[in-house]
Amino acid sequence: MTAERRVDAAEWERWGVDCLRAQDFSEEDAHCLAASLAQTSLWGIDSHGIARLPHYLNRVAHGSILARPVIDIERTGPGTAQLHGGQGQGIVVAHRANALAIDLARSAGVSAVGVGNSSHCGAIGLYSRAAARQGFIGIAFTHSDSIAAPFGGQEPFFGTNPISLAFPRADADPLCLDMATTAIPWNRVMNARRDGAPLPSGVALDVQGRDCADADQVRALRPLGGEEYGYKGYGLAMMVELLCGPLNGNPFGPHISPMYEALARPRELGAFFIVIDPARFAGGAALAAVVAGMAMELSQAPGAPRLPGDPEAAAQAERRRLGLPVPPALWAEMQGWSDRLGVEPPARMARDLRQAPSAAGRS
């Protein structure tokens, strides 16, 4: 990504909190949401990071996301619960559901918490990592409106429907897999449209079902695995859809309100969190140490293969030093919301960014 500006993550977070407080979010929820978006951008996941806040602010302004939702928790068993999100902001709702899953796992050993009537919950790895940092195994899923074509089809049906698993690792950050079941996330298409950038080949289709690199012409994403092996991503997407949609009383695929259209209509999205206490199993006491040992062995293997989460760690180290990249179109959106809400915009870093190396990680 080419960026003319960068901002310090903490400074951007301050701006995000101020914007959300101006929209009547509580102090706690504003910090939760802004910190989550800043962290996601630090990881280099620009499709789900700070670029999404203007969209969330827009939905709050249209009334489809409530700043102060009534969140109802229904405990359905020793290790199970249903959280009704009350049309709240998805990241705030998901953190609350994941925290509940962690608490349930402490006593039950294994827990599962479903979420209903929520909205876009950002990068799903936020939640699996939160469980792993407390010594648990975290598993998280979510879904979205129709974005991905089924294998062999060309019309969108399922969403990107991501999956994340995270394991505790001794003396290091958790080992975390965070992946969409599509070739790329849809927000990467939206970022490409905003920035006038092309997409890679083999990841998206146009309205005629042909391969499409022009973000403005994209009709659907390909499932993970592409033209030949996309049945794998398609099958995973279907299973995630059932866990997050019908199991929680939410609509599925074509029946979900689109993210960037019908902004006044609630999205009724779901998520699903599973937390496992390793201490309940034979290898639990040594698990974090074994994970660290496995990671060390892999890093020393021929070719020095990278581990899940390595790109995010590298991006975070660089972006803490250089700041978060802000493309011109996003900067204009942020200035617009600053004016609209009466909030001081984030300070631009003094570094000549055109001379700075680009941040590592995914865009």
C-alpha positions, 0 to 999 in steps of 0.5 A: 500500500502506498501511503502519504501519511502515517499516524502513531497507533496510540494517537489514532486510538485517541482519535477513535475514542473521541469519535466514538464518545461523540457518538455516545459510546461508553468510555469502556466500549469506545476504548475496546473498539478503538484499541481493537482497530489500532491493534488490527492495523498494527498487525498489518491487516488493513482490510479490518483495521483503522480503515473500518471506523468511518464505516462503523461511525456511518452505521451508528449515524444511520441507526443500524448500530446502537452505541449503547445496546442492551446485551442479553446473556442466556446461560444454557448449560455449564459450558454454553451460552447465547449472547444476544447483541442488541444491535450493538457494535460487533467488536464490542459484542464479540469481546464480551461473548469471548470473555464469557466463553473464557470464564465458562471454560475455567469451570467447565473445561470447554465452552461454546458461546453463540452470538446473535443480532450483532454486526461486523466483528472485525478481525476474528483473530482478536478473540482467539488470541485473547483466550490464548493469552490467558492460557486457553486454546481459542477458536473463533468464527464469524460470517457475513452477507453474500460475498463469495461464489460457491465452488462451480458458481459465479453468483455470491452466496456465502460470506468470507466466513473466517476461522481463527485458532490460537494456542498459548506459547511459552515466553512469546505471543500466541501461535495464531491462525486467522484466515478467511475461507475466501481467497481474500477478504471483501474489505480488501476489495473495498480498500482497493476501490477506495485507493484505485489499486488493482487486485491479484488475479485468481481471487475475484469474479466479475458479473459474467463470472470471469476472473477480475482484477478491477476492484470496481468490477468485482461481483464475487470473491473466489473461495479459498483454493481458487478455480481448481481447489475452491471446494475446500474453502466453499465447504468450510464457508458453509460449515462456518455459516451454519455455526454463526447463522442458523445455530444462533437464530441469525439469517444466512448468506443472501438473507443478511443485510449487505455491509456497505448498503442499506446502512439503516438496516441492522445486519443481524450477524452472528459469531461463535466462540469455543474455548478449551482449557488445556489443563483438562487434557494429558498434554495440557501442563506442557502444551505452551512449552511444546508449542514454543518448541515446535515453533523453534524447530520449524523456524530452523527447518530448511527454508526457514518456513514462517509460522502463522502469525509471523507476518503480523508480528513483523508488521507490528514491530515495523508499524510501532516504529513507523506508524500506521499507514493512512491512504489519502482517501482514508485520511479525507474520510477521517478529516470529514468525521473530525469536522462532523463530530467536532473532534481533533484529528490525529496528528500526522507523524513528522517522518517523510513517509515517502522515503520510509519503507512500506510496512510489512504484512497484508493489505 
